[in-house]
Amino acid sequence: MFAPANQSAFNLTLDGVASDLKVYSFKGAEALSQPYCFDLELVGEQPDLDLESLLHRPVYLGFDDQDRGVHGLVHRVAQGDSGRRLTRYQISLVPQLAYLKHSSHQRIFQHLTVSQIVAQVLVGQGIQSDCFEFRLSGAYPEREYCVQFGETDLAFIQRLCAELGIHYHFQHSTERHLLVFGDDQTVFAQAEQPTPYSPGSGMVADTPAIKRFTVQLETRTTAVNLRDYDLRKPRLALESTVSDEHVPRLEEQGYPGCFSDRAHGKYLAQRGLERHRSDYRIAHGSGDETALLSGRFLQLSGHPREDWNDLWLVTHITHEGQQPQVLEEAVTESAGGDLRQGYRNEFRAAPWDVIFRPAMPPPSRRSIAGYQNAVVTGPEGSEIHCDEYGRVKVQMAWDRNGAHNDHSSCWLRVTSGWAHDRYGAVLIPRVGMEVLVGFVNGDMDMPVVVGCLPNAATPVPLDLPADKTRSIFRSQSSPGGGGYNELRIEDRQGAEEIYLRAQRDWTQEVLHDHRVNAGRAIQMGAGQSVVIDAGASVTIQAGGHSISISAAGIFSSTPIKLAGAAVPLMAGPSQTLLAPLSRVQVSSFKRSAPFCEECERCRNGQCEIA
């Protein structure tokens, strides 16, 4: 065992491990909205600790005897050199949140707030609900559609929080660490007591003090302008601008702003400006106050510049400590030549009244390059599922949580070759079709259908490559199938053809003239009847002769011949009349006084058809 004279200032509590491990040195870094990490070098009398059993165990590193320190999990463990009695070990201590950088998912969240999404991710990774808290001052709207694609769970959480200006920090005790999410300064712990400013004099101070404290100002963005577009209100200019009094005016323009109403746009622009201004004035300092942690306020006192004797929020801090007295034998070379004993830190801090906002991650975190495959979905049994804008829902190929129904995605707009006010082209992808999905501005939360793709299960309506000279548009009767409409174009040399098929009815509407010209022949056939209906007249011409039908009667340019014999068109009752004349036709004939050259009685108005 270690001798009493070698009692240490730093203490280590490793749950479930019966050992006499002592802290020789440590170094760690913390920052708001970032997981912390501490590297510890330990010494112990056991040369054969089970390293595997140490991984993932809860551990508490105490900076002093007043329960000031950090709690976490053993993320890494290693064994170093062994001396005559002591063996060196190294461990890394991190929060449970840091484990999320080792897991990534491709999934979709719908109709959830950011806090609900974050909570779902945390619980899914084993972080119990009593290990994190949301202390948010504002209400946040639901996100209709939110995608995690190729991001680690940690990066995904940090991106969602940064987009809304939500920060997080950790609160420590000997038993656990609590993850706290907030959106203002009230969630940060107050200073236990003022810490005096005592510039380094080479003497060891009796009480913890700030040895160095400097403040710097740096140019930052002074205005934020956001714009967006809403298909439901396409003519509405969605734009919000927020600025402060600083000069010069340095404006950041953002599109898309991720908002659909101006009030929310104003809110996001304000958060964006606060993010830029959060490090406009920053203090840098160092000292040996063990109570300083990121997410805590420092109450500075004793500085000759009175306006600096105020509350400062610690945003970043590095901790370092060493106690060579735990070694009972010569220090090996790995200990280095610096044997400074005790605790010390370096930190950055912001004025208490400057709202902290986390930095935005690179745009690549949210973007998707290229296109992705998906299948159109809908309610069970449906063949076509769309909304008033012709949008459809899809199941992404990578989504293992989707149920292939009308809840598999948000509504996706469908690109068209032509679209305007009540005119254009509409082709609605049907349930089961494979489609190609693109993303507006590369934003994974803004998918659109850019086209359809055939596959082995849904092949093209041609026998390829045999029919490679054909182009075709074929639909399918719905519901139930069994029929189709089709337009087919054959371009094979010598067999060129345009084929048009209607499964049931074919209606043409021509508001002026309709002309059909054929180089050889026109053939019409009907299973039951052919009706040619004209409001004024019908004329049939062939071989330089014609037959006209109008309200005035039926006229032929030459006598009609049956079996080679001339037959007058207006002859008496005979088999040439296929149907009896109506009273209207008879009256018309009388008024027009038509007569046949071979019927003398017609000259006297005594035709037998009367």
C-alpha positions in Angstrom: 0.0 0.0 0.0 1.0 3.6 -0.4 2.6 5.3 2.6 0.5 8.0 4.5 3.1 10.5 3.5 2.2 10.1 -0.1 -1.5 10.9 0.3 -2.7 12.7 -2.8 -4.7 15.8 -3.4 -6.4 14.3 -6.5 -8.6 11.3 -5.9 -10.0 8.6 -8.2 -13.2 6.6 -7.7 -13.5 3.7 -10.2 -16.8 1.9 -9.7 -16.5 -1.9 -9.2 -12.8 -2.1 -9.2 -10.9 -3.1 -6.1 -7.5 -1.5 -6.6 -5.2 1.0 -5.1 -4.8 3.1 -8.3 -3.6 6.6 -7.7 -3.6 9.7 -9.9 -0.1 10.6 -10.9 -1.2 13.3 -13.5 -4.1 14.3 -15.7 -4.9 16.7 -18.4 -8.4 17.4 -19.8 -10.4 19.9 -21.8 -14.0 21.0 -21.6 -16.1 23.3 -23.8 -19.8 24.3 -24.0 -21.7 22.1 -26.4 -18.8 19.7 -26.7 -18.1 16.4 -24.9 -15.1 16.7 -22.5 -12.1 14.3 -22.4 -9.6 13.8 -19.6 -6.4 11.7 -20.0 -5.2 10.3 -16.7 -2.0 8.6 -15.8 -2.3 6.3 -12.8 0.0 4.1 -10.8 -0.8 1.0 -8.8 0.8 -2.0 -7.2 -1.1 -4.5 -9.3 0.8 -5.3 -12.5 -1.9 -7.5 -14.0 -5.2 -5.5 -13.9 -7.9 -6.8 -16.2 -7.9 -4.0 -18.7 -11.1 -5.2 -20.4 -13.0 -5.0 -17.2 -12.0 -1.3 -16.8 -13.6 -0.2 -20.1 -16.9 1.7 -19.8 -16.9 1.8 -16.0 -18.1 5.0 -14.3 -15.2 7.0 -12.9 -14.9 10.2 -10.8 -11.8 12.4 -10.8 -11.7 14.7 -7.8 -9.6 17.9 -8.1 -9.7 18.5 -4.4 -11.3 17.3 -1.2 -14.4 19.5 -1.7 -16.1 17.3 -4.3 -15.0 19.4 -7.2 -14.1 17.4 -10.2 -15.5 15.5 -13.2 -17.5 12.3 -13.7 -17.5 10.1 -16.8 -16.9 6.7 -18.3 -13.6 4.9 -19.0 -13.4 5.3 -22.8 -9.8 4.1 -23.2 -7.4 2.1 -21.0 -3.8 1.1 -21.5 -1.0 -0.4 -19.4 2.5 1.2 -19.3 5.8 0.4 -17.7 6.2 -1.6 -14.5 8.9 -0.7 -12.0 10.0 -2.5 -8.9 6.6 -2.1 -7.2 4.5 0.2 -9.3 2.9 -0.1 -12.7 1.6 2.7 -14.8 -1.8 2.8 -16.4 -3.5 5.3 -18.6 -7.2 5.9 -19.0 -9.4 8.4 -20.8 -12.5 9.7 -19.1 -15.4 11.0 -21.3 -19.1 11.6 -20.8 -21.6 9.0 -22.0 -22.6 11.4 -24.8 -19.1 11.0 -26.3 -20.0 7.4 -27.1 -22.4 8.7 -29.7 -19.6 9.6 -32.0 -19.1 5.9 -32.6 -22.7 5.3 -33.9 -24.3 6.6 -37.0 -27.7 6.1 -38.6 -29.7 6.8 -41.7 -33.2 7.5 -40.5 -36.2 9.9 -40.7 -38.0 11.8 -37.9 -41.4 13.3 -38.6 -43.6 15.8 -36.7 -41.3 16.0 -33.7 -39.6 19.0 -31.9 -35.9 19.1 -31.7 -35.9 18.3 -28.0 -38.1 15.2 -28.8 -35.7 14.1 -31.5 -32.7 14.6 -29.3 -34.3 12.7 -26.4 -35.2 9.8 -28.8 -31.6 9.6 -30.0 -30.2 9.7 -26.4 -32.5 7.1 -25.0 -31.9 4.9 -28.1 -28.2 4.9 -27.2 -28.8 3.9 -23.6 -28.6 7.3 -21.9 -31.5 7.2 -19.4 -34.0 10.0 -19.2 -32.9 10.9 -15.7 -29.3 11.6 -17.1 -30.3 14.6 -19.2 -32.6 17.6 -18.9 -34.1 20.2 -21.2 -34.3 23.6 -19.6 -35.6 25.6 -22.5 -37.2 29.0 -22.1 -39.0 29.0 -25.4 -41.3 26.8 -27.3 -40.0 25.3 -30.5 -42.1 24.2 -33.5 -42.3 20.6 -34.7 -40.1 19.7 -37.6 -42.3 18.2 -40.3 -39.4 16.2 -41.7 -35.9 15.7 -40.3 -33.3 13.3 -41.7 -30.1 11.9 -40.2 -28.0 10.5 -43.0 -24.4 9.5 -42.6 -24.0 11.6 -39.5 -22.9 10.2 -36.2 -25.5 10.5 -33.5 -23.3 13.1 -31.7 -22.9 15.2 -34.8 -26.6 15.0 -35.5 -27.6 16.2 -32.0 -25.0 19.0 -32.2 -26.3 20.1 -35.6 -30.0 20.2 -34.5 -29.1 22.2 -31.4 -26.9 24.6 -33.2 -29.5 25.4 -35.8 -31.8 26.6 -33.1 -29.2 28.1 -30.8 -29.6 25.5 -28.1 -26.4 24.7 -26.1 -25.5 22.0 -23.6 -23.1 21.5 -20.7 -22.5 19.0 -18.0 -23.0 19.1 -14.2 -20.9 16.7 -12.2 -21.2 14.9 -8.9 -19.3 11.9 -7.5 -22.1 9.5 -8.7 -23.0 10.8 -12.1 -22.8 13.6 -14.7 -26.0 15.3 -15.9 -26.4 16.6 -19.5 -28.2 19.9 -19.5 -29.7 21.5 -22.6 -30.6 25.2 -22.5 -31.2 28.3 -24.6 -30.3 31.2 -22.2 -27.9 32.0 -19.4 -30.1 30.9 -16.5 -29.1 27.3 -16.8 -25.5 27.9 -15.9 -24.3 27.5 -12.3 -23.4 30.6 -10.3 -19.9 31.0 -8.9 -19.6 29.7 -5.3 -17.6 32.8 -4.3 -15.5 35.5 -5.9 -12.1 34.4 -7.2 -9.4 37.0 -6.6 -7.2 38.3 -9.4 -3.6 37.7 -8.3 -1.0 38.1 -11.1 1.8 35.6 -10.9 4.6 36.5 -8.5 6.4 33.3 -8.2 4.9 32.6 -4.8 2.3 30.0 -4.0 -1.0 31.6 -3.1 -2.8 30.5 0.1 -6.1 30.5 -1.8 -7.1 29.7 -5.4 -6.7 32.8 -7.6 -6.7 33.9 -11.2 -3.1 34.4 -12.2 -3.7 35.9 -15.6 -6.7 37.6 -17.1 -6.8 39.4 -20.5 -9.7 40.6 -22.7 -9.8 40.9 -26.5 -12.4 42.2 -28.9 -12.6 41.0 -32.5 -14.6 42.0 -35.6 -17.7 39.9 -36.1 -20.8 39.9 -38.3 -23.3 42.6 -37.4 -26.4 41.7 -39.4 -28.1 38.5 -40.5 -30.5 38.2 -43.4 -32.5 35.0 -44.1 -34.7 34.2 -47.0 -36.8 31.2 -47.9 -39.6 29.9 -50.1 -42.9 28.2 -49.4 -44.7 26.4 -52.2 -48.1 27.2 -50.5 -47.3 30.9 -50.7 -45.0 31.2 -53.7 -45.5 34.9 -54.2 -44.8 35.8 -50.5 -41.4 37.2 -50.0 -40.1 35.2 -46.9 -37.3 37.4 -45.6 -36.1 38.4 -42.2 -33.2 40.7 -41.2 -31.7 41.4 -37.8 -28.8 43.8 -37.1 -27.2 45.5 -34.1 -25.7 49.0 -33.6 -22.1 48.0 -34.4 -20.3 49.4 -37.4 -19.4 48.7 -40.1 -22.4 46.7 -41.3 -21.2 43.2 -42.1 -24.2 41.2 -43.2 -24.5 37.4 -43.6 -27.1 36.2 -46.1 -28.6 32.8 -45.7 -30.7 30.7 -48.0 -32.7 28.6 -47.3 -33.5 30.0 -43.9 -35.6 27.0 -42.9 -38.7 28.9 -42.0 -42.2 29.3 -43.5 -43.4 32.4 -41.6 -41.7 35.7 -41.0 -42.0 35.5 -37.2 -40.0 32.3 -37.1 -37.6 33.7 -39.6 -37.0 36.7 -37.4 -36.4 34.4 -34.5 -33.8 32.3 -36.4 -32.1 35.5 -37.7 -31.8 36.8 -34.1 -30.3 33.5 -33.0 -27.9 33.6 -35.9 -26.7 37.1 -34.9 -26.3 36.1 -31.3 -24.1 33.2 -32.5 -21.8 35.5 -34.4 -21.6 38.0 -31.5 -21.1 35.4 -28.7 -17.3 35.6 -29.0 -17.0 39.3 -29.9 -15.6 40.0 -26.5 -13.6 37.1 -24.9 -11.4 36.8 -21.8 -8.4 34.5 -21.6 -7.1 33.5 -18.2 -5.3 31.0 -16.1 -5.2 30.1 -12.5 -5.7 27.3 -10.0 -9.3 27.7 -9.0 -10.7 24.1 -9.0 -14.3 25.3 -9.0 -14.0 26.5 -12.6 -15.8 24.2 -15.1 -17.3 25.0 -18.5 -20.9 26.1 -18.0 -20.1 27.8 -14.7 -19.8 31.5 -14.0 -16.5 33.0 -12.7 -16.9 36.0 -10.3 -13.7 37.9 -10.7 -12.6 40.3 -8.0 -9.6 42.4 -7.2 -8.8 43.4 -10.8 -7.6 47.0 -11.2 -10.0 47.5 -14.1 -13.3 47.7 -12.1 -15.6 46.8 -15.0 -13.9 43.4 -15.3 -14.8 42.5 -11.8 -18.0 40.9 -12.9 -19.5 37.6 -13.8 -17.9 35.8 -16.7 -19.2 32.6 -18.3 -16.5 29.9 -18.7 -16.9 28.6 -22.3 -13.7 26.6 -22.7 -11.2 25.3 -20.1 -8.3 23.0 -19.9 -7.4 21.3 -16.6 -4.0 19.9 -15.7 -2.7 18.4 -12.5 0.3 16.4 -11.3 1.3 14.9 -7.9 4.7 13.2 -8.1 4.5 12.2 -4.4 2.4 9.1 -5.3 5.6 7.6 -6.8 7.6 5.6 -4.3 10.4 5.0 -6.7 12.4 6.8 -9.4 10.3 8.5 -12.0 10.8 6.9 -15.4 11.5 9.0 -18.5 7.9 8.9 -19.5 7.1 11.2 -16.6 9.1 14.0 -18.3 11.2 16.7 -16.7 8.3 18.9 -15.6 7.3 17.9 -12.0 5.1 21.0 -11.3 2.9 19.8 -8.5 -0.7 20.7 -8.0 -3.6 21.9 -10.1 -3.8 24.6 -12.8 -6.1 25.6 -15.6 -6.4 27.9 -18.6 -9.8 29.2 -19.7 -11.8 31.4 -22.0 -14.8 33.3 -20.8 -17.5 35.6 -22.1 -19.4 38.4 -20.3 -22.4 37.1 -18.4 -24.9 39.2 -20.4 -23.7 37.9 -23.8 -25.9 35.0 -24.8 -23.9 32.0 -25.7 -24.8 30.2 -28.9 -22.9 27.2 -30.3 -21.1 27.4 -33.6 -22.8 26.0 -36.7 -21.3 22.8 -38.1 -20.0 22.8 -41.7 -22.8 22.8 -44.3 -21.6 19.3 -45.4 -23.1 17.9 -42.2 -26.6 18.6 -43.5 -26.1 18.0 -47.3 -26.4 15.0 -49.5 -24.5 14.8 -52.8 -26.2 13.3 -55.8 -29.4 11.3 -56.0 -30.9 8.4 -54.1 -33.3 5.6 -54.9 -36.7 5.3 -53.3 -40.1 3.5 -53.9 -43.4 5.4 -54.0 -45.7 4.4 -51.1 -49.2 5.0 -50.0 -52.0 3.7 -47.7 -52.5 -0.1 -47.9 -54.3 -1.1 -51.0 -53.9 2.2 -52.8 -52.4 2.5 -56.3 -52.1 6.2 -56.6 -51.5 8.5 -53.5 -50.9 12.2 -53.9 -52.0 15.5 -52.5 -53.4 18.7 -54.1 -49.9 19.6 -55.4 -49.3 16.2 -57.0 -46.8 15.4 -54.3 -46.1 11.8 -53.3 -44.6 9.8 -50.4 -41.7 7.4 -50.7 -39.7 4.8 -48.9 -36.0 5.6 -49.1 -33.9 2.6 -49.9 -31.8 3.1 -46.8 -34.7 3.6 -44.4 -35.0 0.5 -42.3 -37.6 2.0 -40.0 -40.1 2.9 -42.6 -43.3 0.8 -43.0 -43.8 1.3 -46.8 -47.0 3.2 -46.2 -48.3 6.8 -46.2 -46.1 7.7 -43.2 -42.8 6.7 -44.8 -41.8 10.2 -45.6 -43.0 13.8 -46.0 -44.8 14.8 -49.2 -42.2 15.1 -52.0 -42.8 17.4 -54.9 -42.5 15.8 -58.4 -40.5 17.6 -61.1 -42.2 18.3 -64.4 -41.1 19.3 -67.8 -43.7 22.1 -67.8 -45.7 23.6 -65.0 -47.6 26.9 -64.6 -51.1 28.3 -63.7 -53.5 25.4 -64.6 -51.4 24.3 -67.5 -48.4 22.1 -67.9 -47.6 18.4 -67.7 -48.7 16.1 -64.8 -47.4 12.6 -64.4 -48.0 11.3 -60.9 -45.7 8.5 -59.9 -47.7 5.5 -58.7 -47.4 3.3 -55.6 -44.6 0.8 -56.2 -42.7 2.8 -58.8 -39.0 3.2 -58.2 -38.1 6.9 -58.3 -34.9 8.9 -58.2 -34.9 11.5 -55.4 -32.8 14.7 -55.4 -32.4 17.3 -52.8 -33.0 21.1 -53.1 -29.7 22.9 -52.3 -28.4 19.5 -51.3 -30.5 19.7 -48.1 -31.4 16.3 -46.9 -34.6 17.7 -45.4 -35.9 18.9 -48.8 -36.2 15.9 -51.1 -37.9 16.0 -54.5 -38.7 13.3 -57.0 -36.8 13.9 -60.2 -37.8 10.9 -62.2 -38.8 7.2 -62.3 -36.6 4.2 -62.9 -37.5 0.7 -64.3 -36.2 -2.4 -62.6 -36.6 -6.1 -62.7 -39.8 -6.0 -60.7 -41.3 -3.1 -62.7 -39.8 -3.5 -66.2 -40.4 -1.2 -69.2 -43.5 -1.9 -71.4 -41.3 -3.0 -74.3 -39.4 -6.1 -75.3 -35.9 -4.8 -75.2 -33.6 -4.8 -77.0 -35.8 -6.2 -79.8 -38.1 -3.2 -79.7 -35.3 -0.6 -79.3 -36.7 1.5 -82.2 -39.9 2.1 -80.3 -40.8 4.9 -78.0 -43.8 4.4 -75.8 -46.1 6.0 -73.2 -48.4 3.5 -71.6 -50.6 4.1 -68.5 -52.6 1.5 -66.5 -56.2 1.4 -65.5 -56.8 2.1 -61.9 -57.8 0.6 -59.6 -57.2 -3.0 -60.4 -55.2 -2.7 -63.6 -56.2 -5.0 -66.5 -56.3 -2.2 -69.1 -54.2 0.6 -70.4 -54.0 3.6 -72.7 -51.0 3.8 -75.0 -49.1 6.1 -77.4 -46.4 4.2 -79.3 -44.0 5.5 -81.9 -42.2 3.0 -84.1 -39.1 4.4 -85.9 -37.8 1.2 -87.6 -36.9 2.0 -91.2 -39.8 1.0 -93.5 -42.2 0.3 -90.7 -42.6 3.7 -89.1 -45.8 4.0 -87.2 -47.6 6.0 -84.6 -50.1 3.9 -82.6 -52.7 5.3 -80.2 -54.8 3.2 -78.0 -57.7 4.1 -75.7 -58.8 1.4 -73.2 -62.4 2.7 -73.2 -63.3 6.1 -74.8 -61.4 8.4 -77.0 -62.7 12.0 -77.2 -61.2 14.7 -79.4 -62.3 18.3 -79.1 -61.2 20.7 -81.8 -62.4 24.3 -81.5 -61.7 25.3 -85.1 -60.6 23.1 -88.0 -59.5 19.5 -88.0 -57.7 18.2 -91.0 -56.5 14.6 -91.7 -54.2 14.0 -94.7 -53.2 10.5 -95.7 -50.8 9.6 -98.5 -52.7 6.5 -99.5 -55.8 5.5 -97.6 -57.9 6.2 -94.5 -59.8 3.4 -93.0 -62.4 3.6 -90.3 -64.1 0.7 -88.6 -66.5 0.3 -85.7 -67.9 -2.8 -83.9 -71.4 -1.4 -83.9 -71.9 1.9 -85.7 -70.2 5.0 -87.2 -71.9 8.3 -86.8 -70.8 11.4 -88.7 -72.5 14.5 -87.3 -72.2 17.9 -88.9 -74.1 21.0 -87.9 -74.3 22.4 -91.5 -73.2 19.9 -94.2 -71.2 16.8 -95.0 -69.4 16.5 -98.3 -67.8 13.3 -99.7 -65.4 13.8 -102.6 -63.7 11.2 -104.7 -62.6 10.9 -108.3 -63.6 14.4 -109.2 -67.2 13.8 -108.0 -68.9 14.6 -104.7 -72.0 14.0 -102.6 -73.2 16.7 -100.2 -75.7 16.5 -97.4 -77.1 19.6 -95.9 -80.3 21.1 -94.7 -81.2 21.8 -98.4 -81.0 18.1 -99.3 -78.7 15.4 -100.6 -76.9 16.3 -103.8 -74.6 14.3 -106.1 -72.4 15.8 -108.8 -73.3 12.8 -111.0 -76.0 10.2 -111.1 -75.4 7.4 -108.7 -75.1 4.0 -110.4 -76.1 0.7 -108.9 -74.7 -2.4 -110.6 -73.4 -0.2 -113.5 -76.8 1.5 -114.2 -77.4 5.2 -113.6 -79.8 5.8 -110.7 -81.2 9.3 -110.1 -80.3 10.4 -106.6 -83.8 11.8 -106.0 -85.7 8.9 -107.6 -89.0 7.6 -106.3 -89.3 4.8 -103.7 -86.6 2.3 -104.4 -84.0 0.3 -102.5 -81.5 3.1 -103.0 -83.1 4.9 -100.1 -81.7 3.1 -97.0 -84.1 4.8 -94.6 -87.4 6.7 -94.9 -87.1 10.5 -95.0 -88.2 12.6 -92.1 -90.9 15.2 -92.3 -88.2 17.9 -91.9 -86.3 16.6 -94.9 -89.4 16.3 -97.0 -90.4 19.9 -96.2 -86.9 21.0 -97.0 -87.0 19.2 -100.4 -90.3 20.9 -101.2 -89.1 24.4 -100.4 -86.0 24.0 -102.5 -88.1 22.6 -105.4 -85.6 19.9 -106.3 -86.4 17.7 -109.3 -84.9 14.9 -111.3 -84.3 15.3 -115.0 -85.8 11.9 -115.6 -88.9 12.5 -113.5 -91.2 14.8 -115.4 -93.8 14.8 -112.6 -91.3 16.5 -110.4 -91.4 19.5 -112.7 -95.1 19.9 -111.7 -94.4 19.5 -108.1 -96.0 16.1 -108.0 -93.2 13.9 -106.9 -94.3 10.6 -105.4 -92.1 11.2 -102.3 -94.8 13.7 -101.2 
